[in-house]
Amino acid sequence: MADLHFSDAEPTASERQAVLAALSVNGAGDGAVVVDHPRVVRGGTRRRKQLRHLLLPALHALQREAGWISPGGLNFVGRTLGVPPAEAYGVATFYEMFRTDSPSHKLSVRHVCVDPICALAGAAPLAEHLRSQGHAVHEGPCLGQCERAPAVFIQGRREPDRVPADDSGPDSLLVSVTASTPESPSLLRQMIGRGSEGGESASMEAYRQRGGGAALEAVLRLGPDDVIDQVSAAGLSGRGGAAFPTGIKWRAVADGDGPCHVVANIDESEPGTFKDRLLCELEPLAIIESMAVAGLVVGAQQGWIYIRGEYPLATQRLRGAIAQARNAGWLGDDAAGSGQHFDIELRRGAGAYICGEETALFNSLEGFRGEPRNKPPFPTTHGLFGQPTVVNNPETLLNVSEILRIGPEAYRSVGTEGSPGTKLFCLSGHVGRPGLYEAPFGTPLGELLELAGGVQGTLAAVLLGGAAGSFVGPDALALPLSLEDTRAAGTTLGSGPVMVFNDSADMSGVIGRLAKFFRDESCGQCVPCRVGTVRQHELVTRIRRAGGPTEPQRALLGDIADAMGDASICGLGHTAASAVMSAMRLGLLEAEPAGEAVARAARERSEQERETMGGAAEVAQQRDSLGDSAS
């Protein structure tokens, strides 16, 4: 460790204990460790490299124990894992959920979503109400609770992160419009009416009674090649937004050499998206079984779940499902009786939209800042730890199990030729029944809205595909929701969010918030995105305050969009201008309402007063907090 230079700051006893417990390590005073972990190789640089992927769990342990990541705690983590302190600090400061400055308010924070749907539902007055009660409030991006907005996430000390029990709203509506025959594909059929109470319905016995385990049995009966052939014949494409053919991805990894991995990407952070949260809360064992199917088919020995940190209930249920799957023999040295080793580890993200991009996710899992990598090489040859990797969305994985259950022909019996099967849609905003809906590809937009109780009021616009998608107007209600039809219409389905706005919505405010979202969520690695998202937000703000765009401003927004789309490293920069440009084409980017201008000025004055007058109080609170956290 002679090449690593640390300050004199030391961890408290409780911080040390929390980190060691999270890492399952026994530490000595000199930082030497003995780690019981399958990826650890002891000795020198190799050992340090193998330990680094435990950095994210270690930072979570510090944040939960002390309410922040103290210099002493960060030093201890760096010494334990062999990570330079500057690099550990760089990782800690990358994420929304981690605090590296001393907390000034009771070590507990209320995260209030202020993205469009929650803003419509009263996020701003809710945040002020929480502040008036003495809570620390952080106004931040989407929390994946759009169907029951406004959303609050409580991040506390020495207690599970959670949404408020008295403010969580009703169970999300689950509706399938697929034909109800057992031979038709439907991901939600088993979940309808179950609610989100867990309990007996989440047990392995109950899951088997609902047909659980059949997909694993099919893999053992058919063999890997036949499974991939069926997935390809069914025409399954990825449901996370990119729509890449799943069979091609799996075949590439299965035909590769050496160790490989399977990763379930559950870091859905797109405003308007919450389907993965519900899938994990309602049927976690199905997620685990589907991952085991993927692992056995491509020959992976290790699976990884990367789930966003703001999903405490889904995380808890997935961990329980992993334990049950191990007890049932689905995971381990002889996974499902296959003679092959396959196991799953779960990692929590910490609030970074960019980590939904697959290569940024790899970096985050490996203990680095969640910044995307250049492609090529692609994950199918150089993925997690530089090895071939299958990355799939939970909806994609569950579709594989459906294909094995009913066969490719039955799977293709719904949907369209270019988009077979069904799609999960997250409906939110001004509809009668926000929630999760399953519909065959090709269902007209208007029909989907009617399934959700119809538009409340007069329709102004629909945002398809979330923040990275595009607005469509009332004239698009006949648009078939398929990959090919939306592409031809110049829009996208993305991962399935459908955000509905009536004519009471301040659309220029919605657009301004979307521009701010990308400004804040850009990782800053590449210039086109780092600069472009800032300039786009600045320009949208000026347009709103000036009464609408001028022709030079329209041209400048177009130039910014072109630069980001052509030269950014990853999809965030490529799509950061999509919603703004579509809004401008539809005439939605106009002056902010007079009332909103007055309210904005009042908020700005209030924020300035808090900054200038709260100094002495914050010093006292910090002193109290530090005294409370010492042990």
DATAZI-V911882 format. One record per residue. N is the residue number from 0. PHI is phi in radians with two decimals (999 if undefined). PSI is psi as a letter, one per 30 degrees, with the letter a starting at -180 (none if undefined). BURIAL is 1 if it has 16 or more other C-alpha atoms within 10 Angstrom, else 0. Layout:
n={N;N}
phi={PHI;PHI}
psi={PSI;PSI}
burial={BURIAL;BURIAL}
This chain:
n={0;1;2;3;4;5;6;7;8;9;10;11;12;13;14;15;16;17;18;19;20;21;22;23;24;25;26;27;28;29;30;31;32;33;34;35;36;37;38;39;40;41;42;43;44;45;46;47;48;49;50;51;52;53;54;55;56;57;58;59;60;61;62;63;64;65;66;67;68;69;70;71;72;73;74;75;76;77;78;79;80;81;82;83;84;85;86;87;88;89;90;91;92;93;94;95;96;97;98;99;100;101;102;103;104;105;106;107;108;109;110;111;112;113;114;115;116;117;118;119;120;121;122;123;124;125;126;127;128;129;130;131;132;133;134;135;136;137;138;139;140;141;142;143;144;145;146;147;148;149;150;151;152;153;154;155;156;157;158;159;160;161;162;163;164;165;166;167;168;169;170;171;172;173;174;175;176;177;178;179;180;181;182;183;184;185;186;187;188;189;190;191;192;193;194;195;196;197;198;199;200;201;202;203;204;205;206;207;208;209;210;211;212;213;214;215;216;217;218;219;220;221;222;223;224;225;226;227;228;229;230;231;232;233;234;235;236;237;238;239;240;241;242;243;244;245;246;247;248;249;250;251;252;253;254;255;256;257;258;259;260;261;262;263;264;265;266;267;268;269;270;271;272;273;274;275;276;277;278;279;280;281;282;283;284;285;286;287;288;289;290;291;292;293;294;295;296;297;298;299;300;301;302;303;304;305;306;307;308;309;310;311;312;313;314;315;316;317;318;319;320;321;322;323;324;325;326;327;328;329;330;331;332;333;334;335;336;337;338;339;340;341;342;343;344;345;346;347;348;349;350;351;352;353;354;355;356;357;358;359;360;361;362;363;364;365;366;367;368;369;370;371;372;373;374;375;376;377;378;379;380;381;382;383;384;385;386;387;388;389;390;391;392;393;394;395;396;397;398;399;400;401;402;403;404;405;406;407;408;409;410;411;412;413;414;415;416;417;418;419;420;421;422;423;424;425;426;427;428;429;430;431;432;433;434;435;436;437;438;439;440;441;442;443;444;445;446;447;448;449;450;451;452;453;454;455;456;457;458;459;460;461;462;463;464;465;466;467;468;469;470;471;472;473;474;475;476;477;478;479;480;481;482;483;484;485;486;487;488;489;490;491;492;493;494;495;496;497;498;499;500;501;502;503;504;505;506;507;508;509;510;511;512;513;514;515;516;517;518;519;520;521;522;523;524;525;526;527;528;529;530;531;532;533;534;535;536;537;538;539;540;541;542;543;544;545;546;547;548;549;550;551;552;553;554;555;556;557;558;559;560;561;562;563;564;565;566;567;568;569;570;571;572;573;574;575;576;577;578;579;580;581;582;583;584;585;586;587;588;589;590;591;592;593;594;595;596;597;598;599;600;601;602;603;604;605;606;607;608;609;610;611;612;613;614;615;616;617;618;619;620;621;622;623;624;625;626;627;628;629;630}
phi={999;-1.13;-1.53;-1.84;-1.95;-2.00;-1.35;-1.49;-1.12;-2.06;-1.36;-1.29;-1.06;-1.21;-1.12;-1.04;-1.12;-1.12;-1.14;-1.10;-1.14;-1.18;-1.68;0.95;-2.13;-1.97;-1.75;-1.88;-1.08;-1.56;1.56;-1.19;-2.35;-2.12;-2.02;-1.71;-2.60;-1.13;-1.70;-1.57;-2.13;-1.37;1.98;1.07;-1.07;-1.05;-1.10;-1.07;-1.07;-1.22;-1.44;-1.08;-1.18;-1.57;-1.11;-1.10;-1.04;-1.15;-1.16;-1.06;-1.11;-1.13;-1.04;-1.23;-1.25;-1.86;1.45;-2.91;-1.83;-1.34;-1.00;-1.14;-1.12;-1.17;-1.05;-1.12;-1.09;-1.08;-1.16;-1.16;-1.73;1.26;-1.85;-0.97;-1.04;-1.11;-1.24;-1.09;-1.14;-1.08;-1.22;-1.06;-1.42;-1.33;-1.86;-1.12;-1.49;-1.70;-2.07;-1.95;-1.93;-1.02;-1.15;-1.83;-2.59;1.10;1.08;-2.37;-2.21;-1.69;-1.52;-1.88;-1.24;-2.11;-1.27;-0.86;-1.17;-1.21;-1.08;-1.08;-1.54;1.78;-1.11;-1.11;-1.14;-1.11;-1.09;-1.14;-1.10;-1.13;-1.12;-1.13;-1.54;1.59;-1.48;-1.37;-2.14;-2.08;-1.54;-2.45;-1.38;-0.88;-1.86;1.24;-2.16;-1.11;-1.34;-2.40;-1.18;-1.44;-1.85;-2.30;-2.08;-1.73;-1.96;-2.07;-1.85;0.99;-2.70;-1.09;-1.13;-2.79;-1.67;-1.03;-1.10;-1.61;-2.43;-1.56;1.37;-1.30;-1.04;-1.16;-1.27;-2.11;-2.32;-1.99;-1.84;-1.25;-0.90;-1.48;-1.26;-1.05;-1.46;-1.75;-1.22;-2.81;-1.39;-1.70;-0.94;-1.26;-1.66;-1.04;1.51;-1.37;1.24;-2.21;-1.48;1.24;1.18;-1.05;-1.13;-1.67;-1.37;-1.09;-1.09;-1.15;-1.14;-1.11;-1.13;-1.55;1.77;-1.08;1.71;-1.13;-1.16;-1.12;-1.08;-1.13;-1.08;-1.16;-1.37;-1.52;1.61;-1.01;-1.09;-1.15;-1.10;-1.09;-1.07;-1.17;-1.08;-1.17;-1.12;-1.28;1.30;-1.18;-2.07;-1.07;-1.78;-1.50;2.32;-1.42;1.06;-1.33;-1.02;-1.16;-1.07;-1.14;-1.09;-1.14;-1.10;-1.07;-1.27;-1.09;-1.52;-1.33;-1.84;1.40;-1.10;-2.49;-2.34;-2.13;-2.16;-1.65;-1.56;-2.02;-1.68;-1.13;-2.23;-1.22;-0.92;1.70;-1.92;-2.60;-1.15;-1.14;-1.03;-1.19;-1.04;-1.28;-1.24;-1.63;-2.47;-1.11;-1.15;-1.16;-1.10;-1.14;-1.06;-1.12;-1.16;-1.11;-1.01;-1.06;-1.09;-1.20;-1.26;-1.60;1.47;-1.42;-1.76;-2.35;-2.03;-2.33;-1.87;-1.95;-2.04;-1.11;-1.18;-1.52;-1.97;-1.16;-1.19;-1.06;-1.09;-1.05;-1.28;-1.17;-1.08;-1.11;-1.18;-1.07;-1.08;-1.13;-1.14;-1.13;-1.11;-1.45;1.49;-1.32;-2.14;2.19;-1.17;-2.22;-1.06;0.98;1.31;-1.49;1.41;-1.95;-1.42;-2.69;-2.42;-2.27;-2.01;-1.92;-2.21;-1.61;-1.27;-2.47;1.58;-2.62;-0.98;-1.09;-1.26;-1.28;-1.27;-1.05;-1.34;-1.14;-1.07;-1.02;-1.06;-1.12;-1.07;-1.43;1.66;-1.95;-1.08;-1.37;-1.83;-1.12;-1.77;-1.20;-2.24;-1.25;-1.26;-1.72;-1.01;-1.16;-2.09;-2.37;-1.91;-1.10;0.98;1.31;-2.00;-0.97;-2.50;-1.66;-2.04;-2.38;-1.30;-0.96;-1.07;-1.09;-1.07;-1.17;-1.13;-1.07;-1.08;-1.14;-1.09;-1.19;-1.34;-1.97;1.61;-1.07;-1.14;-1.14;-1.09;-1.40;-1.27;-2.11;1.57;-2.09;-1.08;-1.49;-2.42;-1.28;1.61;-2.02;-2.39;-1.55;-2.08;-1.75;-1.71;-2.60;1.66;-1.50;-2.16;-1.17;-2.34;-1.03;2.86;-1.76;-2.22;-1.94;-2.50;-1.09;-0.91;1.70;-1.09;-1.10;-0.98;-1.05;-1.15;-1.10;-1.11;-1.16;-1.06;-1.60;1.60;1.39;-1.29;-1.58;1.66;-1.67;-1.12;-1.80;-2.91;-2.22;-1.72;-1.62;1.54;1.39;-1.03;-1.55;-1.69;-2.42;-1.39;-2.20;-1.68;-1.04;-1.34;-1.77;-1.13;-1.53;-1.10;-1.22;-1.54;-2.23;-1.08;-1.30;-1.25;-1.19;-1.11;-1.15;-1.49;1.39;-2.27;-2.68;-1.53;1.00;-1.59;2.06;-1.28;-2.28;-1.84;-1.90;-2.23;-1.68;-1.31;-1.50;-1.31;-1.39;-1.14;-1.15;-1.18;-1.05;-1.15;-1.07;-1.17;-1.10;-1.11;-1.17;-0.99;-1.23;-1.03;-1.31;-1.59;-1.05;-1.28;1.47;-1.24;-1.94;-1.10;-0.98;-1.39;-1.03;-1.47;-1.10;-1.16;-1.18;-1.14;-1.09;-1.13;-1.03;-1.22;-1.08;-1.10;-1.11;-1.09;-1.08;-1.40;-1.69;1.83;2.18;-1.37;-1.55;-1.08;-1.05;-1.19;-1.04;-1.14;-1.17;-1.05;-1.13;-1.13;-1.07;-1.07;-1.10;-1.11;-1.17;-1.17;-1.47;-2.10;-1.25;-1.23;-2.28;-1.13;-1.05;-1.18;-1.09;-2.00;-1.10;-1.81;-1.05;-1.15;-1.10;-1.16;-1.17;-1.12;-1.16;-1.12;-1.51;1.31;-1.54;-1.58;-2.22;-1.22;-1.22;-1.04;-1.02;-1.10;-1.17;-1.08;-1.13;-1.11;-1.09;-1.08;-1.15;-1.11;-1.11;-1.12;-1.11;-1.13;-1.13;-1.13;-1.11;-1.21;-1.48;-1.76;-1.61;-1.05;-1.12;-1.12;-1.15;-1.04;-1.11;-1.14;-1.08;-1.08;-1.12;-1.11;-1.12;-1.15;-1.23;-1.52;-1.26;-2.67}
psi={g;f;f;k;j;l;a;f;k;l;l;l;e;e;e;e;e;e;e;e;e;e;f;h;l;j;k;l;f;g;f;k;l;j;k;i;k;f;g;k;j;k;j;b;e;e;e;e;e;f;f;f;f;g;e;e;e;e;e;e;e;e;e;e;e;f;f;l;j;l;e;e;e;e;e;e;e;e;e;e;f;h;k;k;e;e;e;e;e;e;e;e;f;f;k;e;f;k;k;g;l;k;k;g;i;g;g;k;k;j;j;k;k;g;l;e;e;e;e;e;g;h;e;e;e;e;e;e;e;e;e;f;g;g;l;k;k;j;j;a;a;k;g;g;h;f;f;h;l;l;k;k;k;k;j;a;k;h;l;k;k;l;k;k;e;g;g;f;l;l;k;k;k;j;k;k;g;l;k;g;k;f;f;k;k;j;f;f;e;f;f;k;f;f;a;h;f;b;b;e;f;g;l;e;e;e;e;e;f;g;g;k;f;e;e;e;e;e;e;e;e;e;l;e;e;e;e;e;e;e;e;e;e;f;g;k;l;k;g;f;e;f;h;k;k;e;e;e;e;e;e;e;e;e;f;l;k;a;k;l;l;k;k;j;j;h;h;j;g;k;k;f;k;g;e;e;e;e;e;e;e;e;i;e;f;e;e;e;e;e;e;e;e;e;e;e;e;f;g;k;f;k;l;k;k;j;k;k;f;g;i;e;e;e;e;e;e;e;e;e;e;e;e;e;e;e;e;f;g;f;l;a;f;i;j;g;g;f;g;k;k;k;l;k;k;k;k;k;a;h;i;j;e;f;f;f;k;e;f;e;e;e;e;e;e;f;g;l;k;i;k;l;l;k;k;l;l;l;f;f;e;i;b;k;g;g;l;k;k;k;k;l;k;e;e;e;e;e;e;e;e;e;e;f;e;f;l;e;e;e;e;g;f;l;a;l;e;f;i;l;a;l;k;k;k;j;k;l;b;i;l;e;i;k;a;k;k;k;l;k;k;f;k;k;e;e;e;e;e;e;f;g;g;l;k;j;a;k;k;e;l;k;j;k;g;a;e;g;a;k;k;l;a;f;f;g;f;f;k;k;i;l;e;e;e;e;e;f;g;g;a;l;f;b;g;g;k;j;k;k;k;a;f;f;k;i;e;e;e;e;e;e;e;e;e;e;e;e;e;e;f;k;f;g;e;k;e;e;e;e;e;e;e;e;e;e;e;e;e;e;e;e;e;e;f;f;g;l;k;l;e;e;e;e;e;e;e;e;e;e;e;e;e;e;e;e;f;l;e;a;f;e;e;e;g;f;f;e;e;e;e;e;e;e;e;f;g;f;j;a;k;k;l;e;e;e;e;e;e;e;e;e;e;e;e;e;e;e;e;e;e;f;f;g;e;e;e;e;e;e;e;e;e;e;e;e;e;e;f;k;none}
burial={0;0;0;0;0;1;0;0;0;1;1;1;0;1;1;1;1;1;1;1;0;0;1;0;1;0;1;0;0;0;1;0;1;0;1;0;0;0;0;1;0;0;0;0;0;0;0;1;1;1;1;1;1;1;1;1;1;1;1;1;1;1;1;1;1;1;1;1;1;1;1;1;1;1;1;1;1;1;1;1;1;1;1;1;1;0;0;1;1;0;1;1;1;1;1;1;1;1;1;0;0;1;1;1;1;1;1;1;1;1;1;1;1;1;1;1;1;1;1;1;1;0;1;1;0;1;1;0;0;0;0;0;0;0;1;1;1;1;0;1;1;1;1;1;1;1;1;1;1;1;1;1;1;1;1;1;1;1;0;0;1;1;1;0;0;0;0;1;0;0;0;1;1;1;1;1;1;1;0;0;0;0;0;1;1;1;1;1;1;0;1;0;0;0;1;1;0;0;0;0;1;1;1;1;0;0;1;0;0;0;0;1;1;0;1;1;1;1;1;1;0;0;0;1;0;0;1;1;0;1;1;1;1;1;1;1;1;1;1;1;1;0;1;0;0;1;1;1;1;1;1;1;1;1;0;1;0;0;0;1;1;1;1;1;1;1;1;1;1;1;1;1;1;1;1;1;1;1;1;1;1;1;1;1;1;1;1;1;1;1;1;1;1;1;1;1;1;1;1;1;1;1;1;1;1;1;1;1;1;1;1;1;1;1;1;0;1;1;1;1;1;1;0;1;1;1;0;0;0;1;1;1;1;0;1;1;0;0;0;1;1;1;1;1;0;1;1;1;1;1;1;1;1;1;1;1;1;1;1;1;1;1;1;1;1;1;1;1;1;1;1;1;1;0;0;0;0;0;1;1;1;1;1;1;1;0;1;1;1;1;1;1;1;1;1;1;1;1;1;1;1;1;1;1;1;0;1;1;0;1;1;1;1;1;1;1;0;1;1;1;1;1;1;1;1;1;1;1;1;1;1;1;1;1;1;1;1;1;1;1;1;1;1;1;1;1;0;1;1;0;1;1;0;1;1;0;0;0;1;1;1;1;1;1;1;1;1;1;1;1;1;1;1;0;0;0;1;0;1;1;1;1;1;1;1;1;0;0;0;0;1;1;1;1;1;1;1;1;1;1;1;1;0;0;1;1;1;1;1;1;1;1;1;1;1;1;1;1;1;1;1;1;1;0;0;1;0;1;1;1;0;1;1;1;1;1;1;0;1;1;1;1;1;1;1;0;0;1;1;0;0;0;0;1;0;0;1;1;0;1;1;1;1;1;1;0;0;1;1;1;1;1;1;1;1;1;1;1;1;1;1;1;1;1;0;0;0;1;1;1;1;1;1;0;0;0;0;0;0;0;0;0;0;0;0;0;0;0;0;0;0;0;0;0;0;0;0;1;0;0;1;1;0;0;1;1;0;0;1;0;0}
